[in-house]
Amino acid sequence: MIGKEVFKGVWTLGEQRDGEISSVSYELLSWGRELADKLNVELSSVIIGYGLKEKVKELIYRGADKVYVVDHPSLVHFKPDVYSRILEALVKEFSPEIFIASATTMGRTIMPILATRIGTGLTADCTGLDIEPETGLLLQTRPAIGGNVMATIKTPKHKPQMATVRPRSRKPLSKDTSRKGEVIVKEYPEEFYLSKFKILDFVKDETSQTPLQEADIVVAGGKGLKGERNFRLIHELAQLLGGAVGASRSAVDMGWISYPHQVGLSGKTVAPKLYFAIGISGAVQHLAGMSSSETIVAINSDPEANIFKVCDLGIVGDLFEIVPLLIERLREYKEGKKNG
Ligand SMILES: Cc1cc2nc3c(=O)[nH]c(=O)nc-3n(C[C@H](O)[C@H](O)[C@H](O)COP(=O)(O)OP(=O)(O)OC[C@H]3O[C@@H](n4cnc5c(N)ncnc54)[C@H](O)[C@@H]3O)c2cc1C
């Protein structure tokens, strides 16, 4: 890219919604902290929005050494033209060597625009990031060719090296209020904030249930369910627990449930508080999508199943006996609560 010759530091893109910093910002800082420590450089977070100035200290408590904030009433909602103009100005002024964003709607929209504007590369939707010890280059790992291979990509000739990372691929670092850092508030001329976009309204999608990746509880079923009709057990349990339904690739391939429910390497990455793996063997490709879950409960009839190596609570037995019992008990419990 055109700009300074010296590129230094790791940057993460913070996100906000309605003036509140989104949790993906903290997940990204966890990735960024590791990269910055390996390179022995500063970690900075950039955040654009309105009404953020008082809140950005949280980014420092979660790992940033520095925060660049651009705060203006016209930035309250994400507008790709204005946000990318601002990011381009910031990158050209401060020349980070690495700039990562979350593979959210915002990250997936803005990072390609930015990469094109500044003339560098971008690896989208990474599941792993690391630093190559010999060169200090960013190693950007992501599934490729329909998930059949894991490709590790480097950007040796252009800077900054840019990547988006799957949300929920990392847990945020715990909050440390003793951390100190610098907050830099950047201001730009008014014409910078002019947009071609006009936001008319926001309409909540009432049809969708808790999105898989945001659910605190995920109940996932695998080939052990033995058929589409039996998959209702998974739906029922998920509903009683107020959770979302997940599935292994085998269950999806058999047509028992649709692809958006697939958890794993070539599906979604989840990290709920509670993950049920029911009739799932625990293949590495499945574990890649759920092993960061806080508590994993596995139900499997094979005591040697790999899932028992990663679970916190393992139940060896027939799911067709255990799951209906669980459903019954949960119903009784709920009824009992209703009746006082
Ligand atoms: C490139 C690539 C990408 C992939 N991506 C993904 C991915 O994103 N997600 C994913 O899940 N997989 C993925 N896979 C597939 C993965 O390798 C496994 O094949 C898949 O996860 C197995 O699904 P499963 O555990 O449901 O089935 P199985 O491995 O067949 O396991 C079924 C389990 O059910 C148990 N069982 C059977 N009957 C009962 C019963 N009555 N009660 C209790 N337990 C019972 C069995 O003991 C067994 O452990 C990928 C593979 C490749 C090559």
The ligand as an SDF file (V2000), in Angstrom:
LIG
                    3D

 53 58  0  0  0  0  0  0  0  0999 V2000
  -13.1110  -31.6220    5.3910 C   0  0  0  0  0  0  0  0  0  0  0  0
  -14.0960  -32.1300    6.3670 C   0  0  0  0  0  0  0  0  0  0  0  0
  -14.8840  -31.2430    7.0390 C   0  0  0  0  0  0  0  0  0  0  0  0
  -15.8030  -31.7010    7.9840 C   0  0  0  0  0  0  0  0  0  0  0  0
  -16.5750  -30.7920    8.6660 N   0  0  0  0  0  0  0  0  0  0  0  0
  -17.3830  -31.2350    9.6300 C   0  0  0  0  0  0  0  0  0  0  0  0
  -18.1610  -30.3280   10.4020 C   0  0  0  0  0  0  0  0  0  0  0  0
  -18.1660  -29.1090   10.1830 O   0  0  0  0  0  0  0  0  0  0  0  0
  -18.9310  -30.8360   11.3990 N   0  0  0  0  0  0  0  0  0  0  0  0
  -18.9930  -32.1640   11.6770 C   0  0  0  0  0  0  0  0  0  0  0  0
  -19.7160  -32.5330   12.6040 O   0  0  0  0  0  0  0  0  0  0  0  0
  -18.2890  -33.0410   10.9440 N   0  0  0  0  0  0  0  0  0  0  0  0
  -17.5110  -32.6220    9.9330 C   0  0  0  0  0  0  0  0  0  0  0  0
  -16.8330  -33.5240    9.1860 N   0  0  0  0  0  0  0  0  0  0  0  0
  -17.1920  -34.9580    9.3300 C   0  0  0  0  0  0  0  0  0  0  0  0
  -16.5300  -35.6340   10.4970 C   0  0  0  0  0  0  0  0  0  0  0  0
  -15.2760  -36.1420   10.1150 O   0  0  0  0  0  0  0  0  0  0  0  0
  -17.3980  -36.8060   10.9850 C   0  0  0  0  0  0  0  0  0  0  0  0
  -17.6360  -37.6770    9.9230 O   0  0  0  0  0  0  0  0  0  0  0  0
  -18.7300  -36.3710   11.5600 C   0  0  0  0  0  0  0  0  0  0  0  0
  -18.5580  -35.3530   12.5220 O   0  0  0  0  0  0  0  0  0  0  0  0
  -19.3880  -37.5800   12.2460 C   0  0  0  0  0  0  0  0  0  0  0  0
  -20.6710  -37.2350   12.6450 O   0  0  0  0  0  0  0  0  0  0  0  0
  -21.3610  -38.0050   13.8400 P   0  0  0  0  0  0  0  0  0  0  0  0
  -20.5430  -37.8850   15.0640 O   0  0  0  0  0  0  0  0  0  0  0  0
  -22.7800  -37.5660   13.8930 O   0  0  0  0  0  0  0  0  0  0  0  0
  -21.3930  -39.4990   13.2690 O   0  0  0  0  0  0  0  0  0  0  0  0
  -20.5720  -40.7880   13.7340 P   0  0  0  0  0  0  0  0  0  0  0  0
  -19.1260  -40.5240   13.7060 O   0  0  0  0  0  0  0  0  0  0  0  0
  -21.0870  -41.9150   12.9090 O   0  0  0  0  0  0  0  0  0  0  0  0
  -20.9990  -40.9710   15.2360 O   0  0  0  0  0  0  0  0  0  0  0  0
  -22.2570  -41.3730   15.6540 C   0  0  0  0  0  0  0  0  0  0  0  0
  -22.1410  -41.6330   17.1390 C   0  0  0  0  0  0  0  0  0  0  0  0
  -23.4150  -41.9700   17.6390 O   0  0  0  0  0  0  0  0  0  0  0  0
  -23.2450  -42.9520   18.6540 C   0  0  0  0  0  0  0  0  0  0  0  0
  -24.4980  -43.6940   18.7980 N   0  0  0  0  0  0  0  0  0  0  0  0
  -25.0640  -44.5510   17.9240 C   0  0  0  0  0  0  0  0  0  0  0  0
  -26.2370  -45.0140   18.4090 N   0  0  0  0  0  0  0  0  0  0  0  0
  -26.4110  -44.4170   19.6070 C   0  0  0  0  0  0  0  0  0  0  0  0
  -27.4220  -44.5130   20.5990 C   0  0  0  0  0  0  0  0  0  0  0  0
  -28.5130  -45.2490   20.4310 N   0  0  0  0  0  0  0  0  0  0  0  0
  -27.2430  -43.8000   21.7230 N   0  0  0  0  0  0  0  0  0  0  0  0
  -26.1500  -43.0400   21.9150 C   0  0  0  0  0  0  0  0  0  0  0  0
  -25.1710  -42.9190   21.0080 N   0  0  0  0  0  0  0  0  0  0  0  0
  -25.2960  -43.5990   19.8670 C   0  0  0  0  0  0  0  0  0  0  0  0
  -22.1130  -43.8140   18.1490 C   0  0  0  0  0  0  0  0  0  0  0  0
  -21.4830  -44.4860   19.2250 O   0  0  0  0  0  0  0  0  0  0  0  0
  -21.2050  -42.7840   17.5050 C   0  0  0  0  0  0  0  0  0  0  0  0
  -20.1970  -42.3280   18.3810 O   0  0  0  0  0  0  0  0  0  0  0  0
  -15.9180  -33.0830    8.2390 C   0  0  0  0  0  0  0  0  0  0  0  0
  -15.1050  -33.9840    7.5520 C   0  0  0  0  0  0  0  0  0  0  0  0
  -14.2080  -33.5130    6.6310 C   0  0  0  0  0  0  0  0  0  0  0  0
  -13.3290  -34.5080    5.9110 C   0  0  0  0  0  0  0  0  0  0  0  0
  1  2  1  0
  2  3  1  0
  2 52  2  0
  3  4  2  0
  4  5  1  0
  4 50  1  0
  5  6  2  0
  6  7  1  0
  6 13  1  0
  7  8  2  0
  7  9  1  0
  9 10  1  0
 10 11  2  0
 10 12  1  0
 12 13  2  0
 13 14  1  0
 14 15  1  0
 14 50  1  0
 15 16  1  0
 16 17  1  0
 16 18  1  0
 18 19  1  0
 18 20  1  0
 20 21  1  0
 20 22  1  0
 22 23  1  0
 23 24  1  0
 24 25  2  0
 24 26  1  0
 24 27  1  0
 27 28  1  0
 28 29  2  0
 28 30  1  0
 28 31  1  0
 31 32  1  0
 32 33  1  0
 33 34  1  0
 33 48  1  0
 34 35  1  0
 35 36  1  0
 35 46  1  0
 36 37  1  0
 36 45  1  0
 37 38  2  0
 38 39  1  0
 39 40  1  0
 39 45  2  0
 40 41  1  0
 40 42  2  0
 42 43  1  0
 43 44  2  0
 44 45  1  0
 46 47  1  0
 46 48  1  0
 48 49  1  0
 50 51  2  0
 51 52  1  0
 52 53  1  0
M  END
$$$$
